[in-house]
């Protein structure tokens, strides 16, 4: 997870002592403000589940298309995490 975030130039803002929760901030791009994210790793029968959330940075104005952009960003990040695991 840390490697995928670093590859995307995301900044880790904090993490739980056991590493199961990581708070991060994505980088600003030409088309998107920074996003605040959280990844929770939860034990599961087949290994671990990773729960991701993204939201507009609290210092940035919300926009009409935030939901669509956030969904695309989270799907891309989830795919990168899955690829790193495989």
MIPANU-387822 format. One line per field, with one value per residue (C-alpha): x, y, z; residue number from 1. Coordinates in Angstrom, 1 decimal, decimal comma. Layout:
BEGIN
east <- X	...
north <- Y	...
up <- Z	...
nr <- NUM	...
END
This chain:
BEGIN
east <- 0,0	2,8	4,6	1,5	0,8	4,5	4,3	1,3	3,2	0,6	1,6	1,1	-0,5	-0,5	-1,1	-2,2	0,6	-0,3	-0,5	-4,1	-5,2	-3,4	-4,5	-3,1	-3,4	-3,2	-1,2	-2,8	-3,1	-3,9	-7,6	-8,0	-7,5	-5,8	-8,0	-7,9	-8,0	-8,1	-7,2	-8,3	-6,9	-9,3	-8,5	-10,6	-11,0	-9,0	-6,3	-7,1	-9,7	-8,7	-11,4	-10,6	-12,3	-11,5	-13,0	-12,3	-9,6	-11,2	-9,2	-10,6	-14,0	-16,3	-17,3	-20,2	-18,2	-16,4	-18,4	-17,5	-13,8	-13,5	-15,0	-12,6	-9,6	-10,6	-11,1	-7,7	-6,1	-7,8	-6,6	-3,0	-3,2	-4,6	-1,9	0,8	-0,6	-0,8
north <- 0,0	2,5	1,8	2,4	5,7	6,7	5,8	8,1	10,9	10,8	12,1	9,9	12,0	9,4	5,8	3,6	1,9	-1,5	-0,1	-1,1	2,5	5,0	8,6	10,2	13,1	12,8	15,3	18,2	17,8	20,2	19,0	18,0	19,5	17,4	14,7	13,3	9,6	6,8	3,1	0,5	-3,0	-5,5	-9,2	-11,5	-15,2	-15,1	-12,7	-9,0	-6,6	-3,0	-0,3	3,0	6,4	9,7	13,1	16,7	18,3	20,5	23,5	23,3	24,3	21,4	21,1	19,6	16,7	15,7	12,5	11,2	12,3	10,7	7,4	7,3	8,1	5,4	2,8	3,6	3,4	0,1	-1,4	-0,3	-1,9	-5,1	-5,2	-4,7	-7,6	-10,0
up <- 0,0	1,0	-2,3	-4,4	-2,6	-3,1	-6,8	-7,2	-5,3	-2,6	0,8	3,9	6,6	9,3	10,1	13,0	15,0	13,5	10,0	9,3	8,7	6,5	5,9	2,8	0,4	-3,3	-5,4	-7,1	-10,9	-13,7	-13,5	-9,9	-6,4	-3,8	-2,3	1,3	1,5	4,0	3,5	6,1	5,9	7,5	8,0	5,9	5,3	2,1	3,4	3,8	2,5	1,7	2,2	0,5	0,8	-0,9	-0,4	-1,5	0,6	3,3	2,1	-1,4	-2,8	-3,7	-7,4	-9,3	-10,7	-7,5	-7,1	-10,6	-10,3	-6,9	-8,0	-11,0	-8,7	-6,2	-8,9	-10,4	-6,9	-6,1	-9,4	-8,7	-5,2	-6,7	-9,3	-6,7	-4,7	-7,6
nr <- 1	2	3	4	5	6	7	8	9	10	11	12	13	14	15	16	17	18	19	20	21	22	23	24	25	26	27	28	29	30	31	32	33	34	35	36	37	38	39	40	41	42	43	44	45	46	47	48	49	50	51	52	53	54	55	56	57	58	59	60	61	62	63	64	65	66	67	68	69	70	71	72	73	74	75	76	77	78	79	80	81	82	83	84	85	86
END
